[in-house]
Amino acid sequence: MSVRKQRPDADHLSGASLSDLLNLDDEENYSDELDDEETPSAGAKRKLANFLSVSGNDLCADCGSPDPKWVSANLGVFVCIKCSGVHRSLGVHISKILSVNLDEWTEEDVDNVIQLGGNTAINLKYEDSIPNNFRKPLPDASIDERTDFIKRKYVMQQFSNPDEHLSCPFTPAAINCSSTGVNPVVEKKYLNSMRLHNFGQAFLNTRKRKDAEKKSNSMAGMVEFVGMIKVNVVSGTNLVIRDVRSSDPYVMISLGTQSMKTRVIRSSLNPVWNEKLMLSIPHDVPPLKVNVFDKDKFSTDDFMGEAEIDIRPLVSVAKALENNGNANGPSKQLENMDEGKDKNTHVNNGTITVTDGKAKQDIALKLQNVESGELQIEIECVALTQ
């Protein structure tokens, strides 16, 4: 924030020297420059928007839908929201999906995406040899068609040039591959995402993760999405002790077959994450499941509580906003929802509000099956049109 010195009035200027007056003008000019300065995030988003306008990036890399608003940060392709849901179901070790507009971007993040070459360069590699009898999905393709194609393209790499090193999932422009098979520019981030995935596999040893493991992954992504749920995990209060005197908590959220987690906060029973996570909303809207774990280095992570949030009312309000385009419909819906609220819910102060045309909900979430603990969570429903 810039600080502007108050300009002296005429009575005080009469005794000022020429040097003082020049310094005053310099200070005001500098202050004006600070006011006009662009924030790093805004500059990075502007740079990303410019790259999005490059020919080839203005169409979804997988189905050709116009004006894609999602990008796979580690693959370097821009995709539509329907294809982004399939990418998200593959896991961040394959494709880490971010929103062009909704997520925060740094200059380094944007440079990494640009370095990969964009849709045209990536498709030259991953679609080098599509069989004549195989059709690439069109914008109106079903979710089954998209899922089948995207898995063949990026996971099995069936259409890639057989002469290329398939372990290097990047463009010919990124020719200098290291021993890991990744361009040095993105090597660090790619390896970090791989490590996170490997660490995530260890969680399957817990009872909660074993239950999730029983679900078949073969149908992941085989659903239509109606929007996105943006979850801001703000903080935790009075969480249980799982180590000697404290805990190392993190939060995992799940929606259907998708799941994401926050970073670990070391030695805290009242952690502050303030971390935003995003998941696709399936057509048959399931509850948003929230689990808290204590991170352990040499054993399975300890359970610290769980809860569920029924997001259907929030989705309904978001749909009403999208369809009606006015405040009357959604406002009436909010009244009905408050009247019919489930008395057995463990959500406090979960009133849905509409701010700037967006449906939001601030929730104090009491953790279940544990001695104590509460989470403060903010959720927002993002419509497909956004």
N, C-alpha and C positions, 0 to 999 in steps of 0.2 A: 504494500500500500504506500502510495507516495505521500509525502508530507510537504505541504505548501506553506511557506512563510507568509505572514500577513503583510500586504503592501503598505508602506508608511503613507500617511495622509500628507496633504500639501504643506501643512504647518511644519512637519518634520523634515521635508525635503529641502527646505531652504538652507539648512545648515549642513547638508550632505555633500561630500566631495564627489567629483566625477567618477573616481574609482569605486565609491560605494554604490553609485547608481548603475555602473556597468555590472558590478557583481550581482546587484539585485536582478537585473535583466537576465543574467546567466542562470541564476537560481530558478527564475520563473520558467525559462526555456527548458531547463533540465527537468523541472517538475512536470511540464507539459509532455515531455518525451516519455516520462515514466507512466503518465496516465494513458498514453497511447500504446504502451508496450503490450505485446501479445503474450498470453500465458503459454508455457511450454506445451501443455496438453492441447490448447487450441491450435498452436502452430503445427503440432504433429498431425492433428485431425485434418487440417487444411492440406497438408502434404499428402496424406492418405487419400483425400477426396480428389486431388489432382491426379493421382495415380489411378484411381478408380475410373476416371474419365478417359483413360488411354484406351484405344481401340482394342477390343477383345475382353477388357475388364468390365465393360458395360453390359455384358451378358453373363448369365450364370455359366460357370465352367462345365457343369454337368448336364444341364437340361436346356440351356439357352434362354431362360426367362430374362426379360429386360430388367435393368436397374437393380442388380443384386446389392444387398445391404449387409452381408455377412462375409467374413473372410476366415479362411483356415490359416492361422498365423504360422504354422510350421510347414504346411504344404505350399502356401503362397497363392491360393486361388480364391476368387470372389464367387460366392454362391448365393442362391435365393434362399428364402426362409424355409421352404419345404426340403430342399436338399441339405440345408444346414442341420435340420433335425436328424437326418440320417448320419451325417458326419459326426454329430455329437454322440450318437449311439455307438460309434466305433471306438470311442475312448480317446483321451488327449494324446496318448502315445502314437496314434495314427493321425488324428486331425484335431487340432485345438481351435474351436470356433469362437470368434469374437464378433461383436457388432461394430460396424463402422461408426455408428453414431452414439450408441448407448454405453459402450465400454470406454475406459480411459486408455489413452495411447501415449507412449513416449516416443521421442525421436528415434531411439534405438529400435523399438518395436517396428516402427514404420519402415526404417531403413532395411531391416531384415526381410520384410515382406517384399519390398521393392527389389532387393538383391536377388530374390528367387525368380524374378522375371515376369510374373503376371500370368493370366489365364492362357494366353497364346503359347508361351514358352512351356508352361507346365503340361498343357494338353499335347504338345508335340512329343513329349516324353511318354505320358501315361495313355495316350490314345494313338500311339504310333501304328499299331497293327490291329484295328478293330475288324473282325471278320465281316465279309460282305453280307452274311445272313444274320448279323446281329445289329439291331437298331439302337442307336443312342436315344435316351429318353427325350421327349419333347416337353415344353412347358406345362402341358396338360396331362402329363404322364401320371399314372397311379403311384402310390407310395411303394408298392411292391416292385414296380419297374425301376424306380429310382434306387431303392435299396440294393436290388440285384446288381445294377450297373455300377453303383458307387463302390460296393464291396469288391467286385471284379476288378475295378479300375485301380483302387488304392491299396486294398488289403492283399488280394491275390496277385495284383499287377499282371493280369492276363493280357492286356493290350500294350504293354510296354515293349520297347525295342529289345529283343533277346540279346543283342550284342552289348547292351549297356549293363552296368552293375546295378542290379535291382535293389541292392541294399542302400543305395544312395538316392533317396526319394526327392531329388531336386533337379533343377533345370540344367540343360547343357551350358547355360551362361555361368552356372556355378561349377565350373569344370574342375577347380582345384579341390578335390575331395581329400579329406584326411584319412587316416587309417580306420576311422570309425565309419567312413562312408558318408560323411556329412560335410557340407561346405563350412570352412572355418568360421565364416561370418555368423552362422547360426548354430555351430556345433555346441556351444555352451548351453544355449536354451534347449536345444533338442535333447541333449543328454540329461539335462535336468528333468525334462518331461518324462523321459524314460525311467529315471530313478524314482520319480513320484509314482509312476505306474507300478513299478516293482514293489515299492513300499506299500502301495494300495493292496497288492495281492496278499500281503501278510495279514491284512485285516480279515481276510476270509476265514481265518482260524477262530475267530470269535463266534459266539452263538448267533449274534445278529447277522454277521456276514455270511455264516453258513446258510441261514434261512434265505438270504438273497441269492446265494449261489445255486440253490435248487431250481431257480427260475431259468428257463431255457433262454440262451442268448441268441438262438437262431432267429427269433422273431423280433430282435431289437431293431427298432426303426421301422417295423412293418405296421405303422399306425399313422393316421392323419393327424397333423398338428393344427391346433386352433389359435395358437399364439405362444408367447413366452412368459415365463414367470421370473421376475427379477427379485432376488432375495438378498436383502442387506442384513447380514448377521452382525448386529451391533455389539452386544456385550452379554456377559453372564454374571449372575449374582448368587453368592452363597452356594457355589458348587461343592460337591462332596470331595473329601480327601481320599486319594487313591495311592499316593506315595507316602513317605514318612510323615511329612508335615503339610504337604500341599499336593497339587496335581499339575500336569502339563496338558491342558485340555485343547481339543479341537472339535469342530462341529462338522458332521456329515449330513447333507440333505439329499433326499431321494424323491423322485417323482416317476413312478412306473419303473422302467428298467434303467433310468438315468440316475446318476449320483455325482455329487461334487462335494468337496470339503474345503474348509478354511485352513489357514496356517496354524501351527501349534504355538500356543502362548506358554512359555516356560514359567513354572512355579507361581501359579496364580489361581485363586478360587473366585476371583472377580475379574475375569479377563475382558479386555476390550479388543475386539477384532475389527469392527467397522469394515467388513469385507463383503463385496458384492459378488453374488453367484447367479448364474442364469441357466434355466432349464426350459426345454420345450414342453408345451402343454398338450398331451394327447387329447383326441376327440372325446373319449370317455374319461372325463377328468378324475384322476385318482387323488387320494389325499397326499399332501406334502408331508413326508416323514422326516423327522429331525432326530438325530442321534448324537450324543456327546460321548467322546472317548478320552481316556488319559493315555498319552503317548508313552510307550515303554520301548527302550532300546533292545533289551535282551529277552523279552517275553511278549506274549500277545497283549494288545492294547486293552486297558480296563474299561468296562462299561460305566458310564457316568449319568445315564438317564436318557429318556426318549420321550417323544411326543408326536402328535399328528395334527395337521391343520387342514380343515376342509376349505379348499380354495374355490369351490364351485360358486359360492355367492360372489366372490371377487371377479371371477371370469364372467359371470352373468352381467355384472355391472359394466365391465369392459366391453362386452358385446353390445349392450344397450347403448353405450356411448358411441360405439362405432357405427351402429345401425341408425340411430335416431339423430345423432349430431346435435342434440340439445340437452339441456339440464333437466327438463321435466320428467322424462322417462326414467333416467337413472336415479333421480332424487326419490321418486315414488318407490322404486325398487329397494332403495336403502331402507326406507321406513318399514317395508314388508319384512325385510331380512332381520331387522332388529327385533320385530315382534315375534318372529318364528325362530329365534336363536336357540340352539340346542342347550338345554339346561345342564347337561353333563359335560359340556366342553371345558377344557382346561386352558382356554384362552381368555385373558382379561384385557379390557380396553381395546378390543379388536374391531372397533367400529370402522366401517369402510367409508372413505371420503373420496371426493372427486376434486382434484386440484389440477388446474391447467389442462383440463380434459383427460386426466389420467386417473384410473382407479387405483387407490392405494389403501394399505391397511397396516397400522402400527400395532404390534402384538406383544404382550407380556405373556410368555409361554412357560407354564409350570411343568417341570420335568417329571415324568412318571417312572414308577418301579425303581425308585432311588430315594434316599433319605431326605435330600433337599436339593434345591437348585432351580433357577429361573433364567430364561433367555429373553433378551429384548431383540425382536426381529421386525424388520420393515419389509413388506412385500408389495410389489407392483405388477399389474398385469399389462403386458405389452401386446397390443393387437397386431394381427398379421400385416395390416396396412402400414404399420410403423417400421 
